[in-house]
């Protein structure tokens, strides 16, 4: 049993059969990357990563301050599957 300060009531430990979602707990936070980190992985400029997000090639999440963040799992999936947003963008640039 956890006991906090005396002004608070004690909080019982959850039963083993209860799932974390039932207890209102959050799962582990998702790993997010900055545009600069993604750009380094793809060897492009961070502005290019932002363009990919605007074009829908990469999903972005906005922070409370309005900055973009990218899901690490999605970035690695795109990076390692072969037909990356990078090849699509570079192919269009070479054709134009």
N, C-alpha and C positions, 0 to 999 in steps of 0.2 A: 504494500500500500504506500503510495506516495503521499507525503505530507508537506504542504507548503507552509507559508507563515501561519501563525495562529489565527489571523483574521480570516483565512480561507478555510473552507472545508477540505477534508481529505478527499482525494480522488482515487477511487478504487482502480486496480489494474483491470484491463479488459479481459473478458472471458476468452479462452483459447479458440472457441468456435466463431467469434465475431471477426469479421473482415475489417481492415482499416477503413474502407469506404463507409461502413456502417457506423464507425466511430467518429466520422467527420475529419479524419486525418487525411492528409494529402500524400500521394505517392512521391517517390524521389523526383526532384526537379529535372526537367528535360535539359540536356546539354545544348546550349545555344552558342553560335559563333557570330562575331562581328563581320561587317563587310570586308575589312582588311584581312581577317583570318581566312575567309573564303577566297578572297582574291589571291592570296599567297598560295593556297592549295591549287588553284587553277592557273596560276601565273598570268593573271590579268590585273587591270586596274580596279580598285574598289568601286569606281563609278560604273564599270561594266557590270559588276555584280548587282548593283542597284537597278541598272537597265534590265537585267534578266528578271529581277523580281517584278518590275513594272510590266514586263511582257508576259508574265505568268510562267516563265520557265523554272522559277525557283520560288518557293513559298517563303514569305517573310513575316515576321512578327514584329509589331511596333512596341517599343518600351513606352513607359509613361512619359518620357521626355521626347518621344517621337522618333527615336533612332531605330533603325532596322536591325533585327537579329534573325539568324537562320538556323534551322534545326540541324544539328550535327549529323543525325542519322540520314536525313534527306540529302545533305551535301555529299556524304560518303557514298550513298547509293548512286547518285548521279556521277560522281567522280570515277567510280569503279565499274559502272555498267558498260562503258564504252561509248554510247551515243550521248555525249554530254552536251550541255547547253553551250559549252565553250566551242565544240566542233560545229554546232549549228550556227553560232554567231560568226565564227571565223570563216566558215564556208560562205556565208552571205556576204561578208566583207570582201572575200577574194573574188566573188562573182561580180561584185558591183564596182 
